[in-house]
């Protein structure tokens, strides 16, 4: 993954400037290269990256322009949003996708260097903040944020996951500068540090928390949805590119909408495609991008997401990562409105699918949904060895998690799943007689 990103970045630097940004256009019949920066393994951007590329939707839209030009798409894969921003402000990437905090840094850096960018659409979002999670090692004795005092925590400074960590610590009354020892690391480096014992916890964005939990290398400590603040990933474009090639940007956004519709209509097939392209387990991709996954995909720039973006500015300012940012001037939905036409108004008011428990049977291209986690347990208990993955939503935050990795609580006849020990204990404290039970015991009680 790292080698791919570095190679792509190096290649971009070696290209003559005229070969980027569609600026090879000299007349009828010329070739226009559109450079797209994306994060293949940040799977809440797949409708503007991995899945979009796999489906070939953007190339198809460009071929339908019939404006006398030949179009070529140069896909450049990166591990985080920061290098995409660096390439955009250098005029070497035209369109990019990244999380909300990196988007703000993209806006600030673009303005600072005289290469302004604009937020033109949204990819995946979670209205409560569930896309980011703090995890610890499987054998760790840490059970809450309070336990992080004086501990080493890995995150990627300036990322959405870092923003979640900062806000969570503030709410817990922990000094974000002195209360913990924060290590600024790339996600893969932080994951390795957690496994080796080099850090006590890791705060990261998708798909790292789910991947590590699935692999048995981590357990959830803090569910970002506890903040109840929207978090999202979006698409940013250079302002000069958008003005010079509005039809190309419109083609991209139409293609993104098609990829979004494909993901929503065929969530299992989409998960398999993304898994094949990234090397991630399809079960992990589906946790986030499935029919009832942690993320909801829609290109519409919803007001509540813009409002959340404005609240994010203060976090970045406090960390001295940026100054004031004019979010209203950064957000520009004119292109996506034109691309989606009459459907935009409908998409703008669309709401996420309700939380539900799901089982992915082995050998099936469809999942089975259940009204309650207990019903899922009954099904799993009766189909031992035939389950590829089982997912349950946290009983309080709604965040989807692997059933066998969840913290289970027995409350009378109810069997309730939680992502973290802290959310489970909060429920127990408010419900006399409720107690935690193992997954194995939960299965037995459900049968």
C-alpha positions, 0 to 999 in steps of 0.5 A: 500500500505504501509503495503504491502511494509513494510510487504514484506520488513520485510519478506525479512529481516527475510529470511535466505540469502540462500533463496534469489538470487537463491542461494538455488541451490545445485544440480539438483532438487533444488528450486531456489528463484528469488526475484523481487522488484517492485513498483506496483503503479509506473505504468511506471514499470508495464511491469517489475512488476504489469502487468508482475506479473498479466500475469504470464509471468516470471513464464512461462519463468522459467518453460520453462528452463527445467534445472533440477531446480524448480523456485519460484518468490518472488514478493516484492512490494515497494512505491519507488526505495530506499528500493529496492536498500537497499534490492539489496545491502543487497543481498536480491533482485535480480531484481528491477525496478525504475526511472532514478534518483533512478537507478543512486543512485542504481548504486552508492550504489551498487558500494560503498557497493561492490554489483554492479548492472547493468541497463539491460532494460527500462520499460516506458519512455517519451522523453520530460520528461512528466512522472513527474509533479508539482501540486497544490491544486485545489483552489490555486492561483499559476499559474507558477513556479515563484509563488513557491518562498518562498513556501513549496513544497513536493517531494521525494528527490532523485526521478525523480520527485525531479530531475524535480523540481530542473531542473525546478527551475534552469531554472526559476532562483530560488535557489533550496536550498533557493528559496523554502522550500522543504519537503522530503516526500513519495508520499502518505504523500505529497499528504495528505499534499497538501490536508490539506494545509500543502504544497503549491505544490507537485512534483511527479512521476506517477501516483500521479499527474494524480491520484490527478487531476482525483480525483479533489484534484490537478491541474497541475502547471508544466509539466515536458515535458517543460524541453524537457529532456528524463525521464524513468524507468528501470530494474536493476539487481545485477551483481553477480546474472546476472553472476550466473544466466544469463538464469534466467535474460534472462527469465525475460527480455523475459517475460518483452518483452511479457508483453510490447507487450501485453500492446501495443497490448491491452492497455485498457485490460492492464490498467484494469489489472493494475487497478485491481492489484493496486486499481488505477482508470483504467482511470488514468492508461490509461492516462499514459500507453494507446495507446497515453499515456504519457509513451512509453513502450519498453525494448530497452536501447535507446542511448538518454535515456543513454545520459539523465542518464549521464546528471542526474548525475550532479543534484544528485551531486549538491544535495550531494546525490552521487559522480561521477557515471560511467554510461557506466559501469552501463548500460549493455544491453547484456542480453536484446539483447540476450533475444530479438534477432533480434527484438532488433535492431527494438525496438532500433529505434522505436519511440513513437506513435504520440500524439492524442486525445482519448475518452474511451466510457463507457462499451467499451473495446476500445477507439476512437481516433481523429485527433484534440482536437476540434473533440474530443470535438464535440464527447464528446458534442454529447455523454454526459453521455456516456464517461468514460474518455476523453484525449487530448495532450498539444498543445505544449508539447504533454503531455496527460491530462484529457480533463476536467482538461486541460486549454483550449485556443480559437484561432479563430476557434481552440480550444487548450488544455494545461496541465498547465496555464503557457503553455497556457499563453505562447501560448496566448502571442505569438498569438494575440487574443487567450484567455483561456476558460472554458471546458464547453465553449470549448464544446459549441464552438465546437458543 
